[in-house]
């Protein structure tokens, strides 16, 4: 661990992680940018090269990469204690705010003005997802091979309904094989051009590690086994207890098993995870409607913390509507917290188990090539998510049509919601043409939705 003599005391680290947590709006890209600005440029705790290497590993993992990056850097500073504090503080503001917003929606969502607010919010989310497609695409699509992978990813999930993990696994294999065979398009990580090696030497972590590598960063098989056994027990205890006591049909058991499964199969970042989660929560479990999924995403976009924290809203609504012997509010609160536990606890486990070995693999170009291919495939997956949101935002009815092995989602044109179309276009113009910030756009559309409702235009 770093000692206070390097200028990174534990109390200082706690204050900085609290500040980062409160500023972490706008999805993973915004959160990673905040961490980079504060930790790399302002505090100079970690060098550019090591920061991007850690990010590469986190992007290869299932789950929220920004949360995992915070845990990783906290772990570099102060071992597992530092990772636990960084990871917990990173999600705490979002847990508190999303819990409150979920309760407001479940309790007052049928009130006209509140419905108008949520109507505007979900229409604006479409612009946010479209912006994410372009943002990730600019970073990931560097050459024809990556463009082909992105297109194949989109075709696989949109037309063929292939499992998301299969798409990501295939992309990783293509990237690795492409690099091994010497193809130019797989030679560099998407981030490689941004690395400034000269900046690293003055960073606290890099300077300390150059003098002496701390014990917690060194690989240890016995520690790996110990961390795996303890971490798995902590993570899976609620799910196993619910299975034994409540049975598999209980809503809390379903929330725990679904989010635990999602934590290990959803690779490629928050927007890719949302594609899988939205389809399962809406179409398989029927916990909420497509438009409610958009409301939850709007909540997650406008509150601090990882975007995948929307699982709290999904868990809240699922348990709120099937409370059993509990009050709906209590059941919803417990369902939301259970979803968060099963989603975020694995992130600590992946970092504490794998980070020492990943530190030993710095500058491994084959790993970077696999990451680049995964990120390219994720562009196609996010494009699928954007179309799915657009169909369910703008149209009142969407039907499935089978064409051989292809499954098409087609809108019923006469169910087009003109008010939703106007708000979505306004949000797109605001973000793309006038560069208005995401939160300002979302809030502006929410207010416009209320005004439209009062004017009798919506609902």
Order of alpha helices (4+ residues) and beta strands (2+ residues): alpha-alpha-alpha-alpha-alpha-alpha-alpha-alpha-alpha-alpha-alpha-alpha-alpha-alpha-alpha-beta-beta-alpha-alpha
